[in-house]
Amino acid sequence: EAQVTQNPRYLITVTGKKLTVTCSQNMNHEYMSWYRQDPGLGLRQIYYSMNVEVTDKGDVPEGYKVSRKEKRNFPLILESPSPNQTSLYFCASSRLSVGSATDQPQHFGDGTRLSIL
Amino acid sequence: AQKVTQAQTEISVVEKEDVTLDCVYETRDTTYYLFWYKQPPSGELVFLIRRNSFDEQNEISGRYSWNFQKSTSSFNFTITASQVVDSAVYFCALSVPGTASKLTFGTGTRLQVTL
């Protein structure tokens, strides 16, 4: 089954304790991205990756890191989490067509709800 | 910059009523792509439809239909004969070339369908 898998689904942690949210896709998609969802703001892009070893910032990258060492995996790292990073996080992937994924529907994981106290 | 506005924060209807969710977008690009996603109470995001800017044909899929009007920059979504299972948050999103495929989302419309 084609899917994007995020782990963990839920996490409660404390300020400053490094954490990693994993994301893996089995569709051989080149493009992967992270979004956060906050009430009244919709979803906003944090980071994206067009291919292995190619990553770049989205609209709200502060406080986050990513890596893309393998095509299927795109972990989101919070080195020193703070309460304002409490949010619902989504990983997404899509194909690239003619060098762009603009027209491709992005497939989303089930989300990770992070609470940082 | 791109912007998507979903002015309806929350809509409540009784089952079997028709309901339209509004989406208004802003972009200076002539090529762009519009999407609708559904987020049921379980939280995942489900892709519903994609429409490119060169295709203004309306689309119908079962009880769902979409009306794309470039003249009013709108991409509205209608559910006919709504059902309780349609209860969800619905997001409209926009993507344009040159933005590394970023989806610009609206703030979502929560639809509550009751018996």
Interface residues (C-beta under 8 A of the other chain):
Chain A: Y31 S33 Y35 G40 L41 G42 L43 R44 Q45 Y48 M50 D56 G58 D59 L88 F90 A92 S94 S100 A101 T102 D103 Q104 P105 Q106 H107 F108 G109 D110 G111 R113
Chain B: V4 Y33 F35 Y37 S42 G43 E44 L45 V46 F47 R50 N52 F91 A93 S95 V96 P97 T99 A100 S101 K102 L103 F105 G106 T107 G108
